[in-house]
Amino acid sequence: MENAFTVNNPDNLKSPITGMSKRHYIECAKYLLERAFKHVNSLETPLNFPIIPGKTYPQPNAPDWRYRSAEFEALERTFTLAGPLIHNNPDVVIKGIMLRDYYCLHLYNAFTPGHSNSIPYPENLPDSNYQFTCEFGGLFKTLLFMPETIWTSFSDAQKEEMLPTIHKWAHHRTTQNNWRIFNIITLSFLKKYGYEIDDDLLKSHLLWVVSYHSGDGWYLEQTYNYYSISLFIVYTTIWNRAFGDQYYPEIAAIIEQSAVKLMESITAFFGRNGYVNMWSRSICYRTWVSGAFAVAFMLKEKTSLDPGWARRLCSGSILQFVSRPDFFYNDIPSLGFYERKEYMIQDYSCAGSPFLMFLPFICLALPDDSLFWTARENDGIWETLGNGFRRIVLPSPGLVLVNHGKTGASEIIPGKVYYDDPNYSKLVYNTHFPWEDHNPAGGTAMEYAYRSHDPRDTRGDDVNFYLTGKTVANDSDRNKLFTISQSMFFNGVREGVLYRQAIMRKPPNNGVGYIIDLAEITIPGGVIRIDRTRLAFEYELTLGHFGLPHIDGKQARITQRTKDGQHIIAAKIPGRNIALVTYTGWDMVEFIVHENRNAESKESTVIFARKKRMAKNPPMEIMVTVMLHRTDDEQWSDYELLPINTIDIRDIMPSGSPLGAFITLNNGEEYTIDFKDIDGKRSC
């Protein structure tokens, strides 16, 4: 078997860009399952992947139910591929095993009390929420839409034997918001097939879920992230067509409207070549957001989504990973992004978790005459974007999406962030420059990193001690390290300028003295940052650019120079270039080599700006920085590096707001940076 998937005999007529037709999706699904089934010796062998040492579950000496959970997760999530394959060919065989027989047997074993591989009843565990609920939702989402794959193969007697387990988990405790969808789907499946359920509970879950709709097709899920697309749109659209339209048409209509709205902007999340942006938690699920392209053609209402572009992006996102040998670990998708990376995953994952990334293979349930399959591939807006850019503002989730025609990269700029987590807190996320983990020594990639030099912090005193005589925990050792923003606010877009705020400390010590007011102007292949510090005491600050991986151990090439008083630093690896230019507000530019922080390699290089202010009461400052990226090996021109013609910083702007600026670019564009009433415009 080849060490990565390749598109053999590409369909150059309908898919001139990726070569991927429906036949190739089937071949890809088979390829992935053939590798996974290397861990299966016979029809009777449970799908049990090797346990990955580290933070993921099950941990050594874990209770038996944790092992059952990992097995069930592997079984259910591989069915994300197996179900659509069986739908297309009920007799499909992988490594000599008929898939339909295999999943029928092992789901029957999992749901039949007393079997060695059966999952426990919830009442036999401490009262809490468990991964089993999540996997029930995933399984019955597939079976709602394609019951003929395995459900109809069970005898009535077998169904009755399995019913208690399914029923108990469907009605068991769930958690927060997106998990309610799992209970909804399992309860709906039972109701559809004539089994008695708690109808009031189902309706309650449904009302809770639609209450989280925030606008622009987005739902609140702890924060705003990919779960809003993959669960609140993909799962619920499948639920609509299989159940909701008939039983809860009013709620189904709400879901339908939000899905239609989402499709207006979904393409902006992907790079020209279909690359997925590494953003938000659960990054090992990678392409699950591409499932939106499939369900777009399950909607009753026609959307603005171009079907040829939709399939091109969906195929490109899948090929982004399955065509890479380093994507596989133990013959299955690795726990990471491109390759196995312990520091980029969560402890609720196990070896089988990444198979959820194959959610877009639900497209195999679309009929052959669906526009998703019949339309000719195209590159959508990229075909006319040239060297310009497209920017879409989604004020409800506080996201700004930028497609850079010059580089083919797409960016997610988050504005409503509730905690210091690199999955969410970066200034920007780029499809071609995956994020790096935080560096407590400073120089964190694509973040402002802050370190206090306030002597009260370095001694470990409470900042209010001499006012109150009371103390609170203030860790002097922690204060010696750089920290990233603790939360971020979205403050809107005015006259072409995006405004946000990075809050560098949380209560009880934040007051209003740890704020960086962010303002940015999008330019082709980058951004001009005009940010205002409101940092009240002695501090040090760094601003990092994207991290560049050391592919095959080769370090990035660094160049530094000064031009017209501006400090310029650039870094280069084959096919990728970044540049950082400081105009005002910074002391110096530097670079640092990181270890075990990058998504693509063990080592990486980050270029960054640094400043240190040791006055007891440092003044507010304007920091002007240009940050550029490119996806070729060409050299930067001075025109690209220095896009600003004039900077006029004012103590008081005409609006009456303190410390703003007038910016004129070399192309004649003029921008006013005015932070008037920015605190009152916070949205989070």
Buried (B, 14 or more C-beta within 10 A) or exposed (E): EEEBBBBEEBBEEBBBBBBBBBEBBBBBBBBBBEBBBEBBEEEEEBBBBEBBEEBBBBEEEEEEBBBBBBBBBBBBBBBBBBBBBBBBEBEBEBBEBBBBBBBBBBBBBBBBEEEEBBBBBBEEEEEEBBBBBBBBBBBBBBBBBBBEBBBEBBEEEBBEBBBEBBBBBBBBEBEEBBBBBBBBBBBBBBBBEEBEBBEEBBBBBBEBBBEBBBEBBBBBBBBBBBBBBBBBBBBBBBBBBBBBBEBBEEBBBBBBBBBBBBBBBBBBBBBBBBBBBBBBBBBBBBBBBBBBBBBBBBBEEEBEBBBBBBBBBBBBBBBBBBEBEBBBBBBBBBBBBBBBBEBBBBEEBBBBBBBBBBBBBBBBBBEEEBBBBBBEBBBBBBEEBEEEBBBBBBBBBBBBBBBBBBBBBBBBBBBBBBBBBBBBBBBBBBBBBBBBBBBEEBBBBBBBBBBBBBEBBBEBBBBBBEEEEEEEEBEEEEBEBBBBBBBBBBBBBBEEBBBBBBBBBEEEBBEEBBBBBBBBBBBBBBBBBBBBBBBBBBBBBBBBBBBBBBBEEEBBEBEBEEEEEBBBBBBBBEEBBBBBBBBBBBBEBBBBEBEEBBBBBBBBBBBBBBBBBEEEEBEBBBBBBBBBBBBEEEEBEEEBBBBBEEBEBBEEBEEEBEBBBBBBBEEEEEBBBBBBEBEEBBEB
